[in-house]
Amino acid sequence: MRFHSLPNSKRYADTAVEYQSLLDRHNTVLTELFAGHPVYVVTVSFVPDKDTAASSTTDPHALNPGSRLWTKIREDDDSDPGGTMHVHVGEQPWEPGSLDPLLRAVADDECFGVIIMDANLRRLYHPYDGGADAILASPQERDALQTTHADWLSKHPLGL
């Protein structure tokens, strides 16, 4: 399911009140999914080949406390210059607010590819600029979360 991080599907925050609203929404859902449990936090950075400038100056791994390099993925495309994606994983107990700097960087489109998951990989939370996608362990769990936060969901018929 997809949640929007701001009212009326607004994509980017402009004020401190809007930033607090989007962080509150993220932290509310994350707490409902992971309260009292450790989470794995995956962050991704793209390291371009020498001749290409980096797409962001934000280091997402620095915003993922205790993370370590898990793997590197080489990416080449005929239309884009090549580079390598560095995937880091960190483990920490879930605490509301503990990932606020990372969630804010994602909301500002300064980093991408963040995934927060439980140790059993039954619940995944993928924030992006404008909201988050949640993959849950069962349809019943999904339906309950949809009901609880119906006003945070898209009005689009496909839920986008």
N, C-alpha and C positions, 0 to 999 in steps of 0.2 A: 504494500500500500504506500501511497505517497502523501506526505504531509507538506503543507506550505508553512514557511517559517514566519510569515507576516500576514496580517489581515488583508483581505481582498487580493490575495495572490501576488502582492507586491514582491518583487524579486530582491531588491537591495535596500538595506537600512540606510537612512539618512541622518537619523538623530540618535542620541543616547537612549531615549525611550524605546525606539524601534530596535536597537541592538539588544536592550534588556528583554524585550518581548521575544525576539528570536532565540536568545539564549535560554529564556524560561521555557519555551516550547521544546527545544532540544532536550534540556535537562529533565523536563517532566516525562517525556516519552522514554528517554534513556533510563531514568529511575524506575519507571514501570516495567521496563524490560530486564534490567540488570541489578536492581537493588539487592545489596548484601552479597553480591557475587563478583568475582574478578572478571575483567574484560581483557580481550586482546584488542589492541589498537593498531591498525595497519595504516601506514603513510607511504606515499609514493612521491618521488621527485624524478624529473626528467633531466638528464645531463646530456646536453647536445654535443655533437662533434665540435671540434675546435673552431670551425669557421662560423658557428651559429651562436647568437646571444641566447642566454637563458631566458625562459618565458616568465620567470618570477624571481624576485630577490628573497622571498620568504622561504626559509628552510623548514619544511613541514616536520622533519625528523627532530628538530630542536624543540618542537611543540608537542612531541610524543615522548614524555619522560621515560627514560630507561629503555628506549627502543634500540634494537640492534638490526644490522643489515641481515635480511633473510635471503634475498636473491636479487640478481640483476637480470633484466630482460632487454635484449638488444632489439631495437625497433628501427626498421628501414622501410621507407615508402618511396615510390617513384616521385610522388608530388611533394614530399617533405624531406628535409634533411634528416639524416640518421642521428641516433643517439641511444642512450641507455637509460632505462627506468630502474631506479634503485628502490627496492621495496623493503621497508623496515617494519618490524613488529615489536610491540612492547606489551607487557602485561602489567596490570595494576588493578587494585580493588576499585569498583565503581563508587565514586563520590560525586554528587551533584556539584558542578562548577569546576571539577578537576580538569576538564578538557575545554573550558571556555576559550582560552587563547587559540586553540586549534579550530574549534567550531567557528570562531569569529573570522579566522583566516580563510576558512572554506566559504563562509558567507560572503566574504569580500572577493571571492574568486582568485585568491592568492595561492591556493593549493587545491589539489584534486585527488581523487582516488582514495579518500579516507574511508575505512570500514571499521566499525566497532562491533565486536561479536563476543558471545559468551564462549566459555572454554569448550563446550560441547558442539559448537557451531550450529546451534538450533535457532538462534536469533541473530540477525545481521541488521545493522543500522548504517546506512550510507548517506551522510549529509552532503549536500551540494549547494551551490549558490542559489537560493530560493526555497530550499526545503530539505527534505530527507526522504529516502525510501527505506521501508522496513520490511524485512522478510521474517516471518514468524513461524513458530514450530507447528501450528495447527490452524485450520480455518476458524475454529472457535476463538482462539486467541486473537486472530486478526479481526474477526467480527466485533469482539469486545472492545478492542482498541479503537476501531472505527466508530463505534457507538459513543465511546467516551469523548472522543475528540472530533466529532463530526464537523464542527465549524472550522477545523484546521485542514480539511480535505478539499481537494479541487472540486469545482462545480462542473468541470468538463465531464461529459458522459463516459469517457474512457479513464477518468481519474488522473489525467495528466495535468 
